[in-house]
Amino acid sequence: MLPTDPMKKLSFKRHISDGDLVIVYEKHDNMKAVKVSEKSVLENRFGVFKHSDWIGKPFGCKVSSHKGGFVYLLAPTPELWTLVLSHRTQILYIADISFVVMYLELIPGCVVLESGTGSGSLTTSLARAIAPTGHVYTFDFHEQRAIAAREDFEKTGLSDLVSVGVRDIQGEGFPKDLVGRADAVFLDLPQPWLAIPSAGEMLKEDGVLCSFSPCIEQVQRSSETLASNSFTDIRTFEVLLRTYEVREAKMDQCQTQTQTEEGTPGARPFKRKQRASEASNWQADNSGSPSVMARPSGEAKGHTGYLTFARLKCIA
Ligand SMILES: C[S@@+](CC[C@H](N)C(=O)[O-])C[C@H]1O[C@@H](n2cnc3c(N)ncnc32)[C@H](O)[C@@H]1O
């Protein structure tokens, strides 16, 4: 039975209560998930923070420790959860996840099948996309991972939207009671071609499948299997994300650096190796007018995997 109770939805509440999960943000590369408990404290290098001071405050607020240090308390959105969850496996990140949610055409009420569950990074975003009336059935053959994922979905308030099954999807396929009920299927498996015939049986007419694979040889084999299993519109993408660092700097300083680096004024204002020392120079140098400068981040992620999409043919 699919859960159809519209009350079983993701929480979009604005204020922190006892028992809530919050993301404690120290800086962009230092965040952690904390369950609020009235009698507990959080201790870090900024001091001791009493949870009781957090209750009733809005998500996004800045809170202070006994010695004046501060952190931000953020809502546990799927985007932040992906950054703080415990990595039991390789996971999908925001760039691939966003693309998957869009190309699988997910809307509230959809039924999605997924395997493997892994660390539940993608599952969390699938659940939000199909909430409040849809459902994600996710399967992993590794029992401990399935148990840990269920615990995480409890913590993040998604357990009414997600069912986690322990099953060898490459060996046995998806359960027969799901035949013809899926709007979308997502595979993150080492040999996805073994699960494709079953995925085809699970999909509604016109349903969409996506398979994530790190290697192009896996993509080739999956694509052949898709073509011979009534799938059409087979397309593969690689999503590469480029983030930018934005800082304030003095124009005259930037121009000098630009010319020494590339000979192209305005193109790339900062030399790579000088980054750290420059950052402090910007603070110290009071001459010239400050400007906002942007450049691609040195931490940008490279290849993660290929996303192969295909649509089950209509029987006209
Ligand atoms: C890379 S992880 C998936 C990560 C997940 N997409 C995420 O974002 O967190 C791959 C998972 O597939 C599971 N797996 C591998 N072979 C499987 C099979 N035959 N049936 C079910 N699960 C399988 C593994 O146990 C592992 O947890």
The ligand as a Gaussian input file, in Angstrom:
#p B3LYP/6-31G(d) Opt

LIG

0 1
 C       27.878000       3.769000      -4.358000
 S       26.684000       3.129000      -3.290000
 C       25.245000       4.076000      -3.614000
 C       25.353000       5.475000      -3.043000
 C       24.077000       6.240000      -3.107000
 N       23.691000       6.544000      -4.477000
 C       24.190000       7.552000      -2.320000
 O       24.061000       8.636000      -2.936000
 O       24.410000       7.507000      -1.109000
 C       26.293000       1.590000      -4.046000
 C       25.481000       0.686000      -3.152000
 O       24.997000      -0.376000      -3.945000
 C       24.921000      -1.521000      -3.132000
 N       24.886000      -2.703000      -4.011000
 C       25.895000      -3.225000      -4.753000
 N       25.462000      -4.281000      -5.414000
 C       24.152000      -4.460000      -5.098000
 C       23.152000      -5.392000      -5.477000
 N       23.441000      -6.418000      -6.292000
 N       21.900000      -5.243000      -4.980000
 C       21.616000      -4.222000      -4.128000
 N       22.526000      -3.319000      -3.730000
 C       23.775000      -3.429000      -4.203000
 C       26.163000      -1.433000      -2.259000
 O       26.004000      -2.191000      -1.057000
 C       26.254000       0.075000      -1.999000
 O       25.666000       0.401000      -0.777000

